[in-house]
Structures are given as C-alpha cells and as structure tokens.
Amino acid sequence: MFERPQAGETAILVHVSRQGAADPDELQEFRELATSAGARVAGLLTGVRYTPDPRYFVGKGKAEEIRESAEAAQAELVIFDHALSPSQERNLEALFQCRVLDRSGLILDIFAQRARSFEGKLQVELAQLRHLSTRLVRGWTHLERQKGGIGLRGPGETQLETDRRLLNQRIDQIRRRLKKVDSQRDQGRKARRRADVPTVSLVGYTNAGKSTLFNRLTHAHVYVRDQLFATLDPTLRRLVLPEGENVVLADTVGFISRLPHELVAAFKSTLQETVEASLLLHVIDVASHRRSENMGEVEDVLQQIGADKVPRLEVYNKIDLLENAQPRIERDEQGLVTRVWCSAQTGAGMDLLVDALQARFHQAHVRKHLRLRPADGRLRALLHERTRVLQTQDLENGDCEMEIEATVAGFQRLLKKEPDLAEKLLEC
C-alpha cells in the first residue's frame, strides 16, 4: 500500500450530480471549501450518476479518468463532494495511489484549522475521532497482524483492536471534558435567566455576514474574513437597546449544506445557546443565487438541534450588492417585524434592526427611588447589576439615594430575592 504524505496541497476535485448538469453555485462552494482547507485546486471533474457505485462511488470509466487526471497533475489528494463509505475510500485510494477525502472529512479538516478555544478544539477532535472510528483499516496493512515478540505475547489482541480501544478511550475522555465545559455554560445561561437578560443568537448559512453584523451591533472585534467557516468558536457580547434593555448577542458557527452529522453532534453543547435563545436572527445573504436553498439548509440544521420552534427575525443582509435595494422592514398581519433589509458592511439599515429588537423585547418599566446605608454595599452592587441606575446622590451622613429603572417582572424578582429592599424605597 502507498505511503501517505504528511500533507497534501495539490488536489483534484470530483463532483457527481444525480440528475442533469451540476449547479454552478454548488461547484463554486465546493471549490471554496477546498481552498479554505489550504488545497491548491489542479482540476475539477464532474459527472452524472443516478445511483452510486458500491465499489468506487463513480463508475469504473470515470474512476480511470480521475486517476489519469491525478497522475497528470501530480496531485496528492482527490476530494469528493459527497459522503464516501470507508470501503469506497479504501478502493479509490488503492486505484489512485494517493489520499482520498470526502466532503465530511474536508469540512472536519477546515474546522480543525479554525478552532481556537479549548472547547472548540475538543469538539472538533471528538467529531474527527467519530469519523475516524469507521476508517481505522484504511490503507494500513499491518493492522491484521497480532502482537508478538518477547514480552509482547498476550491474549492475541490485533493492532486494529488496540487502536480501536485507544480511540474509544480518547472519545470518552473528551466527552467528560466537554461535559464540564457544558456545565459551566449552563451556569452562565441560568445566571442570564435570573437577571432577566434575553439571548439573541445569530444563525445562518456560512459566509452570510453574521460576524460582520455581530461586530456592527456590539462594536466587538470578532474575526471576519470572506471565506467559509471564518467563525467557529461562539462569542457572546452584551447589547444595550435604546430604551435600556440588555440583551446578549451570540455569534455561532455558520451552517452549510450536507453538514456532517459528526459535527452537529459534537457541537450540540455550543449550539445549545441557539436552542435556548429568546430570539434567532437568521442572517441571509440576499445577493446569493442560492438564497432559498441556503435558507432551507439552515432550517434543516435548526430542526436537528431542536431550535426550529424558537422565534426568529430574518435579516436580509448584503443589500449593498443589489441594485436599487434600500433598507426597509417587513411586518406580518399583527404588525410584528419579521424581516429587516440591511447591510452590515456599510451600516445601512442597522437602526431599523435595532428598533426591531427594541420592539421585540420592550417591557413595562418602573422607576423607584431608594436610600441605602453605608452597610448596604452588596445591595448597591446588586442594583447596578440587575437594574438601570439613572442617578445617585451621596448624602452627608454617608447614605446614598438612588433612582433606578427596571422591568416590572425584574423588579418583582429582585424584591423576592431581597425582601429588605422594600424598606429602602422612598415615596416619589
């Protein structure tokens, strides 16, 4: 069997359509995926096949054509824009004498390059190990031998069984670590619920402009680049609405068509922010020719993770790429804003989006005046945390008078938590 190089950059891409000619947008996305992974595309071969071949996925003639193209380009890698079975990968590698990667393996490789946080790296590794667990025998001839030699003779465990056992041990270890991280995230979500701070989660197809919109709204500095999966690790920032309400904005990983199930399962804890969000901002690239298809793919993933019932607001982004498109809002029969047309790049329509968020989260407010003693430092800090402090005045005797504003429900919860607060209230 051939020796696998440590890295392969020159690649031949293969896309097989099940009916008719291939969609140019699908081919462009496939090429961008390969480029995002660091491959230098030497050629793109297309074909039509109604049912996959059990041996090569493509027919024998097409497989020979791919082999000749790979040899001519001296390619080290052949990438299929489809899910291949382990046996198909193995057979194709034996024929091509170079590495073969399917769509799932390609996306996993991109995620592995982009992961920056401890949690993100663990999640990607877990997805990779799950994917690898079905491909342990790929290209390895020594795995059929049993251990032997002085001091190594045992019950006859094969190398394959050893590798599978070690892999399963590593998967269990990662799951335990992710469980701890998930517990910490859950504590943060509970704290936001206690403080009556809603979460708004940005979702959408990859490269729809979510991170640019996130930066525009929160003045953050999240990494932004015109490439697929530029954002992998989730980021949370506080957004203060015009009337003082606080919301937490969450930027999440972008979705893509035929997203590997291993990734959906591995990132379930991260996507929990989406599941438990008060509102989803579905960011849509309005200039994309595949707008409807991309929206459908996002809906499929939301259904997989159980977030399809969460209220949502559609954000038609990138109107600067359309002719004569103006910022505007669309409402349903009840007058509720359902869609905002804007451009995160230029800032056009951002005021309409903020107003729509304000309308969604507007609540009845109350204003209260209180007097706190010097010993009430903890209560003073709590008021700064849970309410909007309008003004404070320090008195000569050390007391402090405060004017605060809070939602009715939030102030009732505060009174329930701190019964002594009622004694501090002053008549207006």
Secondary structure in CASP SS format (residue, H / E / C, confidence):
PFRMAT SS
TARGET T0000
AUTHOR 0000-0000-0000
METHOD secondary structure of the structure
MODEL  1
M C 1.00
F C 1.00
E C 1.00
R C 1.00
P C 1.00
Q C 1.00
A C 1.00
G C 1.00
E C 1.00
T E 1.00
A E 1.00
I E 1.00
L E 1.00
V E 1.00
H E 1.00
V E 1.00
S E 1.00
R C 1.00
Q C 1.00
G C 1.00
A C 1.00
A C 1.00
D C 1.00
P H 1.00
D H 1.00
E H 1.00
L H 1.00
Q H 1.00
E H 1.00
F H 1.00
R H 1.00
E H 1.00
L H 1.00
A H 1.00
T H 1.00
S H 1.00
A C 1.00
G C 1.00
A C 1.00
R E 1.00
V E 1.00
A E 1.00
G E 1.00
L E 1.00
L E 1.00
T E 1.00
G E 1.00
V E 1.00
R C 1.00
Y C 1.00
T C 1.00
P C 1.00
D E 1.00
P C 1.00
R C 1.00
Y C 1.00
F E 1.00
V C 1.00
G C 1.00
K H 1.00
G H 1.00
K H 1.00
A H 1.00
E H 1.00
E H 1.00
I H 1.00
R H 1.00
E H 1.00
S H 1.00
A H 1.00
E H 1.00
A H 1.00
A H 1.00
Q C 1.00
A C 1.00
E C 1.00
L E 1.00
V E 1.00
I E 1.00
F E 1.00
D C 1.00
H C 1.00
A C 1.00
L C 1.00
S C 1.00
P H 1.00
S H 1.00
Q H 1.00
E H 1.00
R H 1.00
N H 1.00
L H 1.00
E H 1.00
A H 1.00
L H 1.00
F H 1.00
Q C 1.00
C C 1.00
R E 1.00
V E 1.00
L E 1.00
D C 1.00
R H 1.00
S H 1.00
G H 1.00
L H 1.00
I H 1.00
L H 1.00
D H 1.00
I H 1.00
F H 1.00
A H 1.00
Q H 1.00
R H 1.00
A C 1.00
R C 1.00
S C 1.00
F H 1.00
E H 1.00
G H 1.00
K H 1.00
L H 1.00
Q H 1.00
V H 1.00
E H 1.00
L H 1.00
A H 1.00
Q H 1.00
L H 1.00
R H 1.00
H H 1.00
L H 1.00
S C 1.00
T C 1.00
R C 1.00
L C 1.00
V C 1.00
R C 1.00
G C 1.00
W C 1.00
T C 1.00
H H 1.00
L H 1.00
E H 1.00
R C 1.00
Q E 1.00
K C 1.00
G C 1.00
G C 1.00
I C 1.00
G C 1.00
L C 1.00
R C 1.00
G C 1.00
P C 1.00
G C 1.00
E C 1.00
T E 1.00
Q H 1.00
L H 1.00
E H 1.00
T H 1.00
D H 1.00
R H 1.00
R H 1.00
L H 1.00
L H 1.00
N H 1.00
Q H 1.00
R H 1.00
I H 1.00
D H 1.00
Q H 1.00
I H 1.00
R H 1.00
R H 1.00
R H 1.00
L H 1.00
K H 1.00
K H 1.00
V H 1.00
D H 1.00
S H 1.00
Q H 1.00
R H 1.00
D H 1.00
Q H 1.00
G H 1.00
R H 1.00
K H 1.00
A H 1.00
R H 1.00
R H 1.00
R H 1.00
A C 1.00
D C 1.00
V C 1.00
P C 1.00
T E 1.00
V E 1.00
S E 1.00
L E 1.00
V E 1.00
G E 1.00
Y E 1.00
T C 1.00
N C 1.00
A C 1.00
G C 1.00
K H 1.00
S H 1.00
T H 1.00
L H 1.00
F H 1.00
N H 1.00
R H 1.00
L H 1.00
T H 1.00
H C 1.00
A C 1.00
H C 1.00
V C 1.00
Y C 1.00
V C 1.00
R C 1.00
D C 1.00
Q C 1.00
L C 1.00
F C 1.00
A C 1.00
T C 1.00
L C 1.00
D C 1.00
P C 1.00
T E 1.00
L E 1.00
R E 1.00
R E 1.00
L E 1.00
V E 1.00
L C 1.00
P C 1.00
E C 1.00
G C 1.00
E C 1.00
N E 1.00
V E 1.00
V E 1.00
L E 1.00
A E 1.00
D E 1.00
T C 1.00
V C 1.00
G C 1.00
F E 1.00
I C 1.00
S C 1.00
R C 1.00
L C 1.00
P C 1.00
H H 1.00
E H 1.00
L H 1.00
V H 1.00
A H 1.00
A H 1.00
F C 1.00
K C 1.00
S C 1.00
T C 1.00
L C 1.00
Q H 1.00
E H 1.00
T H 1.00
V H 1.00
E C 1.00
A C 1.00
S C 1.00
L E 1.00
L E 1.00
L E 1.00
H E 1.00
V E 1.00
I E 1.00
D E 1.00
V C 1.00
A C 1.00
S C 1.00
H C 1.00
R C 1.00
R H 1.00
S H 1.00
E H 1.00
N H 1.00
M H 1.00
G H 1.00
E H 1.00
V H 1.00
E H 1.00
D H 1.00
V H 1.00
L H 1.00
Q H 1.00
Q H 1.00
I H 1.00
G C 1.00
A C 1.00
D C 1.00
K C 1.00
V C 1.00
P C 1.00
R E 1.00
L E 1.00
E E 1.00
V E 1.00
Y E 1.00
N E 1.00
K C 1.00
I H 1.00
D H 1.00
L H 1.00
L C 1.00
E C 1.00
N C 1.00
A C 1.00
Q C 1.00
P C 1.00
R E 1.00
I E 1.00
E E 1.00
R E 1.00
D C 1.00
E C 1.00
Q C 1.00
G C 1.00
L C 1.00
V E 1.00
T E 1.00
R E 1.00
V E 1.00
W E 1.00
C C 1.00
S C 1.00
A C 1.00
Q C 1.00
T C 1.00
G C 1.00
A C 1.00
G C 1.00
M H 1.00
D H 1.00
L H 1.00
L H 1.00
V H 1.00
D H 1.00
A H 1.00
L H 1.00
Q H 1.00
A H 1.00
R H 1.00
F H 1.00
H C 1.00
Q C 1.00
A C 1.00
H E 1.00
V E 1.00
R E 1.00
K E 1.00
H E 1.00
L E 1.00
R E 1.00
L E 1.00
R C 1.00
P C 1.00
A C 1.00
D C 1.00
G H 1.00
R H 1.00
L H 1.00
R H 1.00
A H 1.00
L H 1.00
L H 1.00
H H 1.00
E H 1.00
R H 1.00
T C 1.00
R E 1.00
V E 1.00
L E 1.00
Q E 1.00
T E 1.00
Q E 1.00
D E 1.00
L C 1.00
E C 1.00
N C 1.00
G C 1.00
D C 1.00
C E 1.00
E E 1.00
M E 1.00
E E 1.00
I E 1.00
E E 1.00
A E 1.00
T E 1.00
V H 1.00
A H 1.00
G H 1.00
F H 1.00
Q H 1.00
R H 1.00
L H 1.00
L H 1.00
K H 1.00
K H 1.00
E C 1.00
P C 1.00
D C 1.00
L H 1.00
A H 1.00
E H 1.00
K H 1.00
L E 1.00
L E 1.00
E C 1.00
C C 1.00
END
